[in-house]
Amino acid sequence: MTLTYVLVHGAWHTGQAWARVVPRLAASGRRVFTPTLTGYGETAHLLSPDVGLGTHTADVVRLLEEEDLRDVVLVGHSYAGMVVSAVANRVPERIARLVYLDAMVPADGENAFDVMPIPRSMLGTGWRMPPLPELPAPFGLFGVTDPGDVAWVRTMLSDQSVRCLEEPVVLDNPAFAAIPRTHIHCTVKPEGFDRRPVPAVQPNGEPADVRELATGHDCMITAPGELAGMLLDVPVSMPV
């Protein structure tokens, strides 16, 4: 059976962010899907105050069901840690492993601001939230510092609805806790963006699987080869 990867981009980005990773996974015989969530990129015209975590959860669940994807390695980058958690809670029978890629890892009932308080300071008075600003090196634009790559990333970026970060996640399915997970942490990050420590034991009782990439947040752009290698290396139990 062919192993399937579903790579879910983070806030403000699009599925195009995975363009350098997909060929590396496909070359190893993997099927790869990189959906663009509602309100971003080619669907930016659909952005509204009502677009939120539930919308994006439904986007990914729809993909899994319409393509009848099973035994999926479901990868969520950044904000999409919220999304893949909610998806796995909805359809745990389709997920072989969760990968939190420099991602938010919520508990039941939390929203993105609970997990990562920093972005709350960026809120204005409206319902739209612009992308984070570019920072001085080595942090750059979401960790991207090469001028050509920065220009490319800018073509992907668009506003998002504040509802995405305010809507709480529901993680009430006991089968969700049984799904094994891998955490990949990017180690080049600005001060104040501290992540929660990963417990030594996963919810399913297995030892924690935590890996590090010595690069910035958008590692799929800055270190696609290393990232693809890590994704190919995650343990997945396939049905006989």
Salt bridges, closest charged atoms under 4 A:
ASP59 OD1 - ARG62 NH1 3.42
ASP68 OD1 - ARG70 NE 3.32
ASP68 OD1 - ARG94 NH1 3.14
ASP102 OD1 - ARG195 NH2 2.45
ASP102 OD2 - HIS217 ND1 2.67
GLU110 OE2 - ARG196 NH2 2.67
GLU134 OE1 - ARG154 NH2 2.59
ASP149 OD1 - ARG20 NH2 2.72
ASP159 OD2 - ARG128 NE 3.16
GLU167 OE1 - ARG163 NE 3.57
ASP194 OD1 - LYS189 NZ 3.38
ASP209 OD2 - ARG97 NH2 3.53
ASP209 OD1 - ARG211 NE 2.95
ASP218 OD2 - HIS13 NE2 2.68
ASP218 OD1 - HIS77 NE2 3.88
ASP233 OD2 - ARG211 NH1 2.72
